[in-house]
Amino acid sequence: MAKTKLKINGMSCQHCVKTVKDALTALEGVQGAKVNLRKGEATVRFNERHVTHANLREAITQAGFETS
């Protein structure tokens, strides 16, 4: 099980937080995600056999936000 933090740009409310969390947890292999609006970041626990960092960033981008 791996854990990573991703910076997310463009979130402005709790609806944004839910959108990002839902996008991340919908990926097969993601065990959990915590999204912090104030810090503008997500902490994600995932199985590296099923999902990559690129997959996580893609999910955030597809949800309408930028990540670095």
PDB file of N, CA, C and O in Angstrom:
ATOM      1  N   MET A   1       0.848  -1.177   0.000  1.00  0.00           N
ATOM      2  CA  MET A   1       0.000   0.000   0.000  1.00  0.00           C
ATOM      3  C   MET A   1       0.891   1.236   0.000  1.00  0.00           C
ATOM      4  O   MET A   1       1.790   1.366   0.830  1.00  0.00           O
ATOM      5  N   ALA A   2       0.635   2.129  -0.926  1.00  0.00           N
ATOM      6  CA  ALA A   2       1.397   3.370  -1.032  1.00  0.00           C
ATOM      7  C   ALA A   2       0.533   4.537  -0.558  1.00  0.00           C
ATOM      8  O   ALA A   2      -0.692   4.444  -0.483  1.00  0.00           O
ATOM      9  N   LYS A   3       1.211   5.633  -0.243  1.00  0.00           N
ATOM     10  CA  LYS A   3       0.521   6.841   0.191  1.00  0.00           C
ATOM     11  C   LYS A   3       1.221   8.020  -0.469  1.00  0.00           C
ATOM     12  O   LYS A   3       2.450   8.071  -0.516  1.00  0.00           O
ATOM     13  N   THR A   4       0.438   8.966  -0.978  1.00  0.00           N
ATOM     14  CA  THR A   4       1.020  10.139  -1.613  1.00  0.00           C
ATOM     15  C   THR A   4       0.171  11.368  -1.327  1.00  0.00           C
ATOM     16  O   THR A   4      -1.016  11.265  -1.019  1.00  0.00           O
ATOM     17  N   LYS A   5       0.804  12.536  -1.436  1.00  0.00           N
ATOM     18  CA  LYS A   5       0.091  13.809  -1.333  1.00  0.00           C
ATOM     19  C   LYS A   5       0.180  14.497  -2.680  1.00  0.00           C
ATOM     20  O   LYS A   5       1.244  14.553  -3.297  1.00  0.00           O
ATOM     21  N   LEU A   6      -0.938  15.014  -3.124  1.00  0.00           N
ATOM     22  CA  LEU A   6      -1.007  15.720  -4.399  1.00  0.00           C
ATOM     23  C   LEU A   6      -1.522  17.129  -4.160  1.00  0.00           C
ATOM     24  O   LEU A   6      -2.528  17.316  -3.476  1.00  0.00           O
ATOM     25  N   LYS A   7      -0.844  18.117  -4.714  1.00  0.00           N
ATOM     26  CA  LYS A   7      -1.320  19.498  -4.649  1.00  0.00           C
ATOM     27  C   LYS A   7      -2.429  19.660  -5.683  1.00  0.00           C
ATOM     28  O   LYS A   7      -2.319  19.164  -6.805  1.00  0.00           O
ATOM     29  N   ILE A   8      -3.497  20.357  -5.299  1.00  0.00           N
ATOM     30  CA  ILE A   8      -4.636  20.556  -6.199  1.00  0.00           C
ATOM     31  C   ILE A   8      -4.952  22.044  -6.254  1.00  0.00           C
ATOM     32  O   ILE A   8      -5.126  22.695  -5.224  1.00  0.00           O
ATOM     33  N   ASN A   9      -5.022  22.565  -7.464  1.00  0.00           N
ATOM     34  CA  ASN A   9      -5.349  23.974  -7.679  1.00  0.00           C
ATOM     35  C   ASN A   9      -6.774  24.092  -8.192  1.00  0.00           C
ATOM     36  O   ASN A   9      -7.237  23.262  -8.975  1.00  0.00           O
ATOM     37  N   GLY A  10      -7.471  25.142  -7.739  1.00  0.00           N
ATOM     38  CA  GLY A  10      -8.792  25.426  -8.272  1.00  0.00           C
ATOM     39  C   GLY A  10      -9.958  25.069  -7.366  1.00  0.00           C
ATOM     40  O   GLY A  10     -11.106  25.366  -7.698  1.00  0.00           O
ATOM     41  N   MET A  11      -9.692  24.439  -6.231  1.00  0.00           N
ATOM     42  CA  MET A  11     -10.795  24.105  -5.315  1.00  0.00           C
ATOM     43  C   MET A  11     -11.176  25.356  -4.525  1.00  0.00           C
ATOM     44  O   MET A  11     -10.308  26.086  -4.046  1.00  0.00           O
ATOM     45  N   SER A  12     -12.488  25.596  -4.394  1.00  0.00           N
ATOM     46  CA  SER A  12     -12.926  26.787  -3.675  1.00  0.00           C
ATOM     47  C   SER A  12     -14.017  26.518  -2.635  1.00  0.00           C
ATOM     48  O   SER A  12     -14.389  27.417  -1.880  1.00  0.00           O
ATOM     49  N   CYS A  13     -14.534  25.276  -2.593  1.00  0.00           N
ATOM     50  CA  CYS A  13     -15.634  24.990  -1.668  1.00  0.00           C
ATOM     51  C   CYS A  13     -15.684  23.493  -1.358  1.00  0.00           C
ATOM     52  O   CYS A  13     -14.914  22.708  -1.910  1.00  0.00           O
ATOM     53  N   GLN A  14     -16.593  23.113  -0.476  1.00  0.00           N
ATOM     54  CA  GLN A  14     -16.730  21.711  -0.088  1.00  0.00           C
ATOM     55  C   GLN A  14     -17.249  20.848  -1.242  1.00  0.00           C
ATOM     56  O   GLN A  14     -16.979  19.648  -1.288  1.00  0.00           O
ATOM     57  N   HIS A  15     -17.984  21.449  -2.162  1.00  0.00           N
ATOM     58  CA  HIS A  15     -18.431  20.704  -3.345  1.00  0.00           C
ATOM     59  C   HIS A  15     -17.215  20.284  -4.175  1.00  0.00           C
ATOM     60  O   HIS A  15     -17.170  19.171  -4.698  1.00  0.00           O
ATOM     61  N   CYS A  16     -16.236  21.174  -4.293  1.00  0.00           N
ATOM     62  CA  CYS A  16     -14.992  20.846  -5.002  1.00  0.00           C
ATOM     63  C   CYS A  16     -14.276  19.690  -4.304  1.00  0.00           C
ATOM     64  O   CYS A  16     -13.788  18.769  -4.959  1.00  0.00           O
ATOM     65  N   VAL A  17     -14.217  19.743  -2.985  1.00  0.00           N
ATOM     66  CA  VAL A  17     -13.576  18.684  -2.209  1.00  0.00           C
ATOM     67  C   VAL A  17     -14.248  17.347  -2.490  1.00  0.00           C
ATOM     68  O   VAL A  17     -13.572  16.346  -2.727  1.00  0.00           O
ATOM     69  N   LYS A  18     -15.575  17.329  -2.466  1.00  0.00           N
ATOM     70  CA  LYS A  18     -16.313  16.087  -2.720  1.00  0.00           C
ATOM     71  C   LYS A  18     -16.068  15.584  -4.142  1.00  0.00           C
ATOM     72  O   LYS A  18     -15.914  14.381  -4.356  1.00  0.00           O
ATOM     73  N   THR A  19     -16.032  16.486  -5.099  1.00  0.00           N
ATOM     74  CA  THR A  19     -15.800  16.102  -6.491  1.00  0.00           C
ATOM     75  C   THR A  19     -14.441  15.430  -6.644  1.00  0.00           C
ATOM     76  O   THR A  19     -14.329  14.392  -7.296  1.00  0.00           O
ATOM     77  N   VAL A  20     -13.416  16.013  -6.049  1.00  0.00           N
ATOM     78  CA  VAL A  20     -12.067  15.440  -6.129  1.00  0.00           C
ATOM     79  C   VAL A  20     -12.012  14.100  -5.410  1.00  0.00           C
ATOM     80  O   VAL A  20     -11.462  13.132  -5.936  1.00  0.00           O
ATOM     81  N   LYS A  21     -12.580  14.042  -4.211  1.00  0.00           N
ATOM     82  CA  LYS A  21     -12.568  12.792  -3.445  1.00  0.00           C
ATOM     83  C   LYS A  21     -13.285  11.681  -4.206  1.00  0.00           C
ATOM     84  O   LYS A  21     -12.788  10.557  -4.282  1.00  0.00           O
ATOM     85  N   ASP A  22     -14.435  11.989  -4.759  1.00  0.00           N
ATOM     86  CA  ASP A  22     -15.197  10.990  -5.522  1.00  0.00           C
ATOM     87  C   ASP A  22     -14.410  10.511  -6.739  1.00  0.00           C
ATOM     88  O   ASP A  22     -14.416   9.321  -7.054  1.00  0.00           O
ATOM     89  N   ALA A  23     -13.731  11.437  -7.424  1.00  0.00           N
ATOM     90  CA  ALA A  23     -12.949  11.072  -8.614  1.00  0.00           C
ATOM     91  C   ALA A  23     -11.807  10.133  -8.239  1.00  0.00           C
ATOM     92  O   ALA A  23     -11.525   9.171  -8.954  1.00  0.00           O
ATOM     93  N   LEU A  24     -11.157  10.414  -7.126  1.00  0.00           N
ATOM     94  CA  LEU A  24     -10.034   9.573  -6.694  1.00  0.00           C
ATOM     95  C   LEU A  24     -10.493   8.208  -6.198  1.00  0.00           C
ATOM     96  O   LEU A  24      -9.913   7.186  -6.566  1.00  0.00           O
ATOM     97  N   THR A  25     -11.516   8.184  -5.379  1.00  0.00           N
ATOM     98  CA  THR A  25     -11.957   6.910  -4.803  1.00  0.00           C
ATOM     99  C   THR A  25     -12.658   6.019  -5.828  1.00  0.00           C
ATOM    100  O   THR A  25     -12.842   4.826  -5.586  1.00  0.00           O
ATOM    101  N   ALA A  26     -13.049   6.584  -6.964  1.00  0.00           N
ATOM    102  CA  ALA A  26     -13.664   5.776  -8.016  1.00  0.00           C
ATOM    103  C   ALA A  26     -12.629   4.914  -8.745  1.00  0.00           C
ATOM    104  O   ALA A  26     -12.993   3.960  -9.433  1.00  0.00           O
ATOM    105  N   LEU A  27     -11.356   5.241  -8.600  1.00  0.00           N
ATOM    106  CA  LEU A  27     -10.307   4.471  -9.264  1.00  0.00           C
ATOM    107  C   LEU A  27     -10.090   3.136  -8.559  1.00  0.00           C
ATOM    108  O   LEU A  27      -9.994   3.073  -7.333  1.00  0.00           O
ATOM    109  N   GLU A  28     -10.015   2.076  -9.352  1.00  0.00           N
ATOM    110  CA  GLU A  28      -9.724   0.761  -8.786  1.00  0.00           C
ATOM    111  C   GLU A  28      -8.329   0.794  -8.182  1.00  0.00           C
ATOM    112  O   GLU A  28      -7.372   1.209  -8.836  1.00  0.00           O
ATOM    113  N   GLY A  29      -8.218   0.363  -6.949  1.00  0.00           N
ATOM    114  CA  GLY A  29      -6.934   0.336  -6.269  1.00  0.00           C
ATOM    115  C   GLY A  29      -6.757   1.445  -5.248  1.00  0.00           C
ATOM    116  O   GLY A  29      -5.842   1.386  -4.427  1.00  0.00           O
ATOM    117  N   VAL A  30      -7.620   2.461  -5.285  1.00  0.00           N
ATOM    118  CA  VAL A  30      -7.549   3.530  -4.291  1.00  0.00           C
ATOM    119  C   VAL A  30      -8.288   3.060  -3.041  1.00  0.00           C
ATOM    120  O   VAL A  30      -9.473   2.731  -3.086  1.00  0.00           O
ATOM    121  N   GLN A  31      -7.568   3.036  -1.937  1.00  0.00           N
ATOM    122  CA  GLN A  31      -8.146   2.561  -0.680  1.00  0.00           C
ATOM    123  C   GLN A  31      -8.811   3.681   0.116  1.00  0.00           C
ATOM    124  O   GLN A  31      -9.702   3.434   0.929  1.00  0.00           O
ATOM    125  N   GLY A  32      -8.372   4.907  -0.127  1.00  0.00           N
ATOM    126  CA  GLY A  32      -8.960   6.035   0.584  1.00  0.00           C
ATOM    127  C   GLY A  32      -8.323   7.333   0.146  1.00  0.00           C
ATOM    128  O   GLY A  32      -7.188   7.355  -0.329  1.00  0.00           O
ATOM    129  N   ALA A  33      -9.070   8.425   0.311  1.00  0.00           N
ATOM    130  CA  ALA A  33      -8.559   9.742  -0.050  1.00  0.00           C
ATOM    131  C   ALA A  33      -9.108  10.770   0.927  1.00  0.00           C
ATOM    132  O   ALA A  33     -10.294  10.772   1.254  1.00  0.00           O
ATOM    133  N   LYS A  34      -8.219  11.642   1.383  1.00  0.00           N
ATOM    134  CA  LYS A  34      -8.615  12.771   2.223  1.00  0.00           C
ATOM    135  C   LYS A  34      -8.228  14.028   1.463  1.00  0.00           C
ATOM    136  O   LYS A  34      -7.077  14.187   1.056  1.00  0.00           O
ATOM    137  N   VAL A  35      -9.191  14.920   1.274  1.00  0.00           N
ATOM    138  CA  VAL A  35      -8.947  16.142   0.523  1.00  0.00           C
ATOM    139  C   VAL A  35      -9.084  17.323   1.473  1.00  0.00           C
ATOM    140  O   VAL A  35     -10.095  17.461   2.161  1.00  0.00           O
ATOM    141  N   ASN A  36      -8.059  18.176   1.508  1.00  0.00           N
ATOM    142  CA  ASN A  36      -8.023  19.318   2.406  1.00  0.00           C
ATOM    143  C   ASN A  36      -8.147  20.593   1.582  1.00  0.00           C
ATOM    144  O   ASN A  36      -7.237  20.944   0.831  1.00  0.00           O
ATOM    145  N   LEU A  37      -9.260  21.275   1.721  1.00  0.00           N
ATOM    146  CA  LEU A  37      -9.521  22.499   0.965  1.00  0.00           C
ATOM    147  C   LEU A  37      -8.535  23.599   1.347  1.00  0.00           C
ATOM    148  O   LEU A  37      -7.984  24.266   0.471  1.00  0.00           O
ATOM    149  N   ARG A  38      -8.311  23.793   2.625  1.00  0.00           N
ATOM    150  CA  ARG A  38      -7.442  24.867   3.107  1.00  0.00           C
ATOM    151  C   ARG A  38      -6.018  24.717   2.594  1.00  0.00           C
ATOM    152  O   ARG A  38      -5.393  25.696   2.184  1.00  0.00           O
ATOM    153  N   LYS A  39      -5.503  23.487   2.618  1.00  0.00           N
ATOM    154  CA  LYS A  39      -4.135  23.232   2.154  1.00  0.00           C
ATOM    155  C   LYS A  39      -4.061  23.042   0.639  1.00  0.00           C
ATOM    156  O   LYS A  39      -2.984  23.129   0.049  1.00  0.00           O
ATOM    157  N   GLY A  40      -5.205  22.784   0.017  1.00  0.00           N
ATOM    158  CA  GLY A  40      -5.227  22.547  -1.418  1.00  0.00           C
ATOM    159  C   GLY A  40      -4.479  21.280  -1.794  1.00  0.00           C
ATOM    160  O   GLY A  40      -3.668  21.266  -2.720  1.00  0.00           O
ATOM    161  N   GLU A  41      -4.770  20.212  -1.052  1.00  0.00           N
ATOM    162  CA  GLU A  41      -4.079  18.955  -1.331  1.00  0.00           C
ATOM    163  C   GLU A  41      -4.953  17.750  -1.008  1.00  0.00           C
ATOM    164  O   GLU A  41      -5.946  17.838  -0.286  1.00  0.00           O
ATOM    165  N   ALA A  42      -4.540  16.627  -1.575  1.00  0.00           N
ATOM    166  CA  ALA A  42      -5.209  15.356  -1.303  1.00  0.00           C
ATOM    167  C   ALA A  42      -4.154  14.356  -0.846  1.00  0.00           C
ATOM    168  O   ALA A  42      -3.058  14.294  -1.403  1.00  0.00           O
ATOM    169  N   THR A  43      -4.494  13.583   0.163  1.00  0.00           N
ATOM    170  CA  THR A  43      -3.661  12.477   0.610  1.00  0.00           C
ATOM    171  C   THR A  43      -4.385  11.209   0.192  1.00  0.00           C
ATOM    172  O   THR A  43      -5.539  10.986   0.558  1.00  0.00           O
ATOM    173  N   VAL A  44      -3.693  10.381  -0.580  1.00  0.00           N
ATOM    174  CA  VAL A  44      -4.333   9.207  -1.171  1.00  0.00           C
ATOM    175  C   VAL A  44      -3.576   7.939  -0.784  1.00  0.00           C
ATOM    176  O   VAL A  44      -2.352   7.874  -0.898  1.00  0.00           O
ATOM    177  N   ARG A  45      -4.323   6.935  -0.325  1.00  0.00           N
ATOM    178  CA  ARG A  45      -3.763   5.594  -0.075  1.00  0.00           C
ATOM    179  C   ARG A  45      -4.201   4.713  -1.229  1.00  0.00           C
ATOM    180  O   ARG A  45      -5.385   4.651  -1.559  1.00  0.00           O
ATOM    181  N   PHE A  46      -3.235   4.027  -1.846  1.00  0.00           N
ATOM    182  CA  PHE A  46      -3.569   3.236  -3.028  1.00  0.00           C
ATOM    183  C   PHE A  46      -2.634   2.049  -3.199  1.00  0.00           C
ATOM    184  O   PHE A  46      -1.534   2.010  -2.649  1.00  0.00           O
ATOM    185  N   ASN A  47      -3.106   1.084  -3.980  1.00  0.00           N
ATOM    186  CA  ASN A  47      -2.337  -0.110  -4.315  1.00  0.00           C
ATOM    187  C   ASN A  47      -1.613   0.169  -5.632  1.00  0.00           C
ATOM    188  O   ASN A  47      -2.249   0.365  -6.668  1.00  0.00           O
ATOM    189  N   GLU A  48      -0.288   0.184  -5.587  1.00  0.00           N
ATOM    190  CA  GLU A  48       0.516   0.519  -6.769  1.00  0.00           C
ATOM    191  C   GLU A  48       0.379  -0.496  -7.903  1.00  0.00           C
ATOM    192  O   GLU A  48       0.751  -0.203  -9.039  1.00  0.00           O
ATOM    193  N   ARG A  49      -0.142  -1.665  -7.615  1.00  0.00           N
ATOM    194  CA  ARG A  49      -0.365  -2.663  -8.666  1.00  0.00           C
ATOM    195  C   ARG A  49      -1.555  -2.316  -9.551  1.00  0.00           C
ATOM    196  O   ARG A  49      -1.653  -2.782 -10.686  1.00  0.00           O
ATOM    197  N   HIS A  50      -2.458  -1.494  -9.022  1.00  0.00           N
ATOM    198  CA  HIS A  50      -3.691  -1.183  -9.740  1.00  0.00           C
ATOM    199  C   HIS A  50      -3.775   0.252 -10.232  1.00  0.00           C
ATOM    200  O   HIS A  50      -4.493   0.528 -11.193  1.00  0.00           O
ATOM    201  N   VAL A  51      -3.060   1.169  -9.600  1.00  0.00           N
ATOM    202  CA  VAL A  51      -3.172   2.585  -9.949  1.00  0.00           C
ATOM    203  C   VAL A  51      -1.800   3.252  -9.808  1.00  0.00           C
ATOM    204  O   VAL A  51      -1.014   2.906  -8.926  1.00  0.00           O
ATOM    205  N   THR A  52      -1.529   4.210 -10.692  1.00  0.00           N
ATOM    206  CA  THR A  52      -0.255   4.928 -10.662  1.00  0.00           C
ATOM    207  C   THR A  52      -0.484   6.394 -10.284  1.00  0.00           C
ATOM    208  O   THR A  52      -1.619   6.867 -10.222  1.00  0.00           O
ATOM    209  N   HIS A  53       0.608   7.088 -10.036  1.00  0.00           N
ATOM    210  CA  HIS A  53       0.514   8.528  -9.760  1.00  0.00           C
ATOM    211  C   HIS A  53      -0.117   9.246 -10.953  1.00  0.00           C
ATOM    212  O   HIS A  53      -0.895  10.184 -10.782  1.00  0.00           O
ATOM    213  N   ALA A  54       0.224   8.798 -12.156  1.00  0.00           N
ATOM    214  CA  ALA A  54      -0.348   9.402 -13.361  1.00  0.00           C
ATOM    215  C   ALA A  54      -1.864   9.206 -13.400  1.00  0.00           C
ATOM    216  O   ALA A  54      -2.592  10.110 -13.809  1.00  0.00           O
ATOM    217  N   ASN A  55      -2.344   8.037 -12.979  1.00  0.00           N
ATOM    218  CA  ASN A  55      -3.791   7.779 -12.925  1.00  0.00           C
ATOM    219  C   ASN A  55      -4.474   8.735 -11.952  1.00  0.00           C
ATOM    220  O   ASN A  55      -5.560   9.246 -12.228  1.00  0.00           O
ATOM    221  N   LEU A  56      -3.832   8.969 -10.817  1.00  0.00           N
ATOM    222  CA  LEU A  56      -4.394   9.874  -9.809  1.00  0.00           C
ATOM    223  C   LEU A  56      -4.488  11.296 -10.355  1.00  0.00           C
ATOM    224  O   LEU A  56      -5.519  11.955 -10.215  1.00  0.00           O
ATOM    225  N   ARG A  57      -3.408  11.763 -10.978  1.00  0.00           N
ATOM    226  CA  ARG A  57      -3.403  13.112 -11.557  1.00  0.00           C
ATOM    227  C   ARG A  57      -4.441  13.237 -12.674  1.00  0.00           C
ATOM    228  O   ARG A  57      -5.104  14.266 -12.803  1.00  0.00           O
ATOM    229  N   GLU A  58      -4.572  12.197 -13.468  1.00  0.00           N
ATOM    230  CA  GLU A  58      -5.562  12.193 -14.563  1.00  0.00           C
ATOM    231  C   GLU A  58      -6.981  12.299 -14.006  1.00  0.00           C
ATOM    232  O   GLU A  58      -7.802  13.032 -14.555  1.00  0.00           O
ATOM    233  N   ALA A  59      -7.276  11.586 -12.935  1.00  0.00           N
ATOM    234  CA  ALA A  59      -8.611  11.646 -12.328  1.00  0.00           C
ATOM    235  C   ALA A  59      -8.924  13.049 -11.830  1.00  0.00           C
ATOM    236  O   ALA A  59     -10.049  13.527 -11.977  1.00  0.00           O
ATOM    237  N   ILE A  60      -7.943  13.702 -11.247  1.00  0.00           N
ATOM    238  CA  ILE A  60      -8.129  15.069 -10.757  1.00  0.00           C
ATOM    239  C   ILE A  60      -8.363  16.012 -11.927  1.00  0.00           C
ATOM    240  O   ILE A  60      -9.240  16.874 -11.866  1.00  0.00           O
ATOM    241  N   THR A  61      -7.587  15.854 -12.987  1.00  0.00           N
ATOM    242  CA  THR A  61      -7.740  16.696 -14.175  1.00  0.00           C
ATOM    243  C   THR A  61      -9.106  16.480 -14.816  1.00  0.00           C
ATOM    244  O   THR A  61      -9.762  17.439 -15.223  1.00  0.00           O
ATOM    245  N   GLN A  62      -9.537  15.221 -14.907  1.00  0.00           N
ATOM    246  CA  GLN A  62     -10.833  14.910 -15.489  1.00  0.00           C
ATOM    247  C   GLN A  62     -11.982  15.495 -14.658  1.00  0.00           C
ATOM    248  O   GLN A  62     -13.059  15.777 -15.184  1.00  0.00           O
ATOM    249  N   ALA A  63     -11.737  15.671 -13.356  1.00  0.00           N
ATOM    250  CA  ALA A  63     -12.755  16.264 -12.472  1.00  0.00           C
ATOM    251  C   ALA A  63     -12.798  17.789 -12.612  1.00  0.00           C
ATOM    252  O   ALA A  63     -13.677  18.442 -12.048  1.00  0.00           O
ATOM    253  N   GLY A  64     -11.848  18.353 -13.363  1.00  0.00           N
ATOM    254  CA  GLY A  64     -11.880  19.794 -13.622  1.00  0.00           C
ATOM    255  C   GLY A  64     -10.903  20.628 -12.817  1.00  0.00           C
ATOM    256  O   GLY A  64     -11.049  21.847 -12.723  1.00  0.00           O
ATOM    257  N   PHE A  65      -9.905  19.972 -12.234  1.00  0.00           N
ATOM    258  CA  PHE A  65      -8.934  20.691 -11.406  1.00  0.00           C
ATOM    259  C   PHE A  65      -7.514  20.437 -11.910  1.00  0.00           C
ATOM    260  O   PHE A  65      -7.267  19.506 -12.676  1.00  0.00           O
ATOM    261  N   GLU A  66      -6.596  21.277 -11.466  1.00  0.00           N
ATOM    262  CA  GLU A  66      -5.191  21.125 -11.847  1.00  0.00           C
ATOM    263  C   GLU A  66      -4.417  20.538 -10.678  1.00  0.00           C
ATOM    264  O   GLU A  66      -4.731  20.798  -9.516  1.00  0.00           O
ATOM    265  N   THR A  67      -3.409  19.751 -10.994  1.00  0.00           N
ATOM    266  CA  THR A  67      -2.568  19.154  -9.955  1.00  0.00           C
ATOM    267  C   THR A  67      -1.110  19.278 -10.348  1.00  0.00           C
ATOM    268  O   THR A  67      -0.759  19.320 -11.527  1.00  0.00           O
ATOM    269  N   SER A  68      -0.276  19.335  -9.324  1.00  0.00           N
ATOM    270  CA  SER A  68       1.168  19.408  -9.587  1.00  0.00           C
ATOM    271  C   SER A  68       1.903  18.404  -8.738  1.00  0.00           C
ATOM    272  O   SER A  68       3.128  18.310  -8.814  1.00  0.00           O
TER     273      SER A  68
END
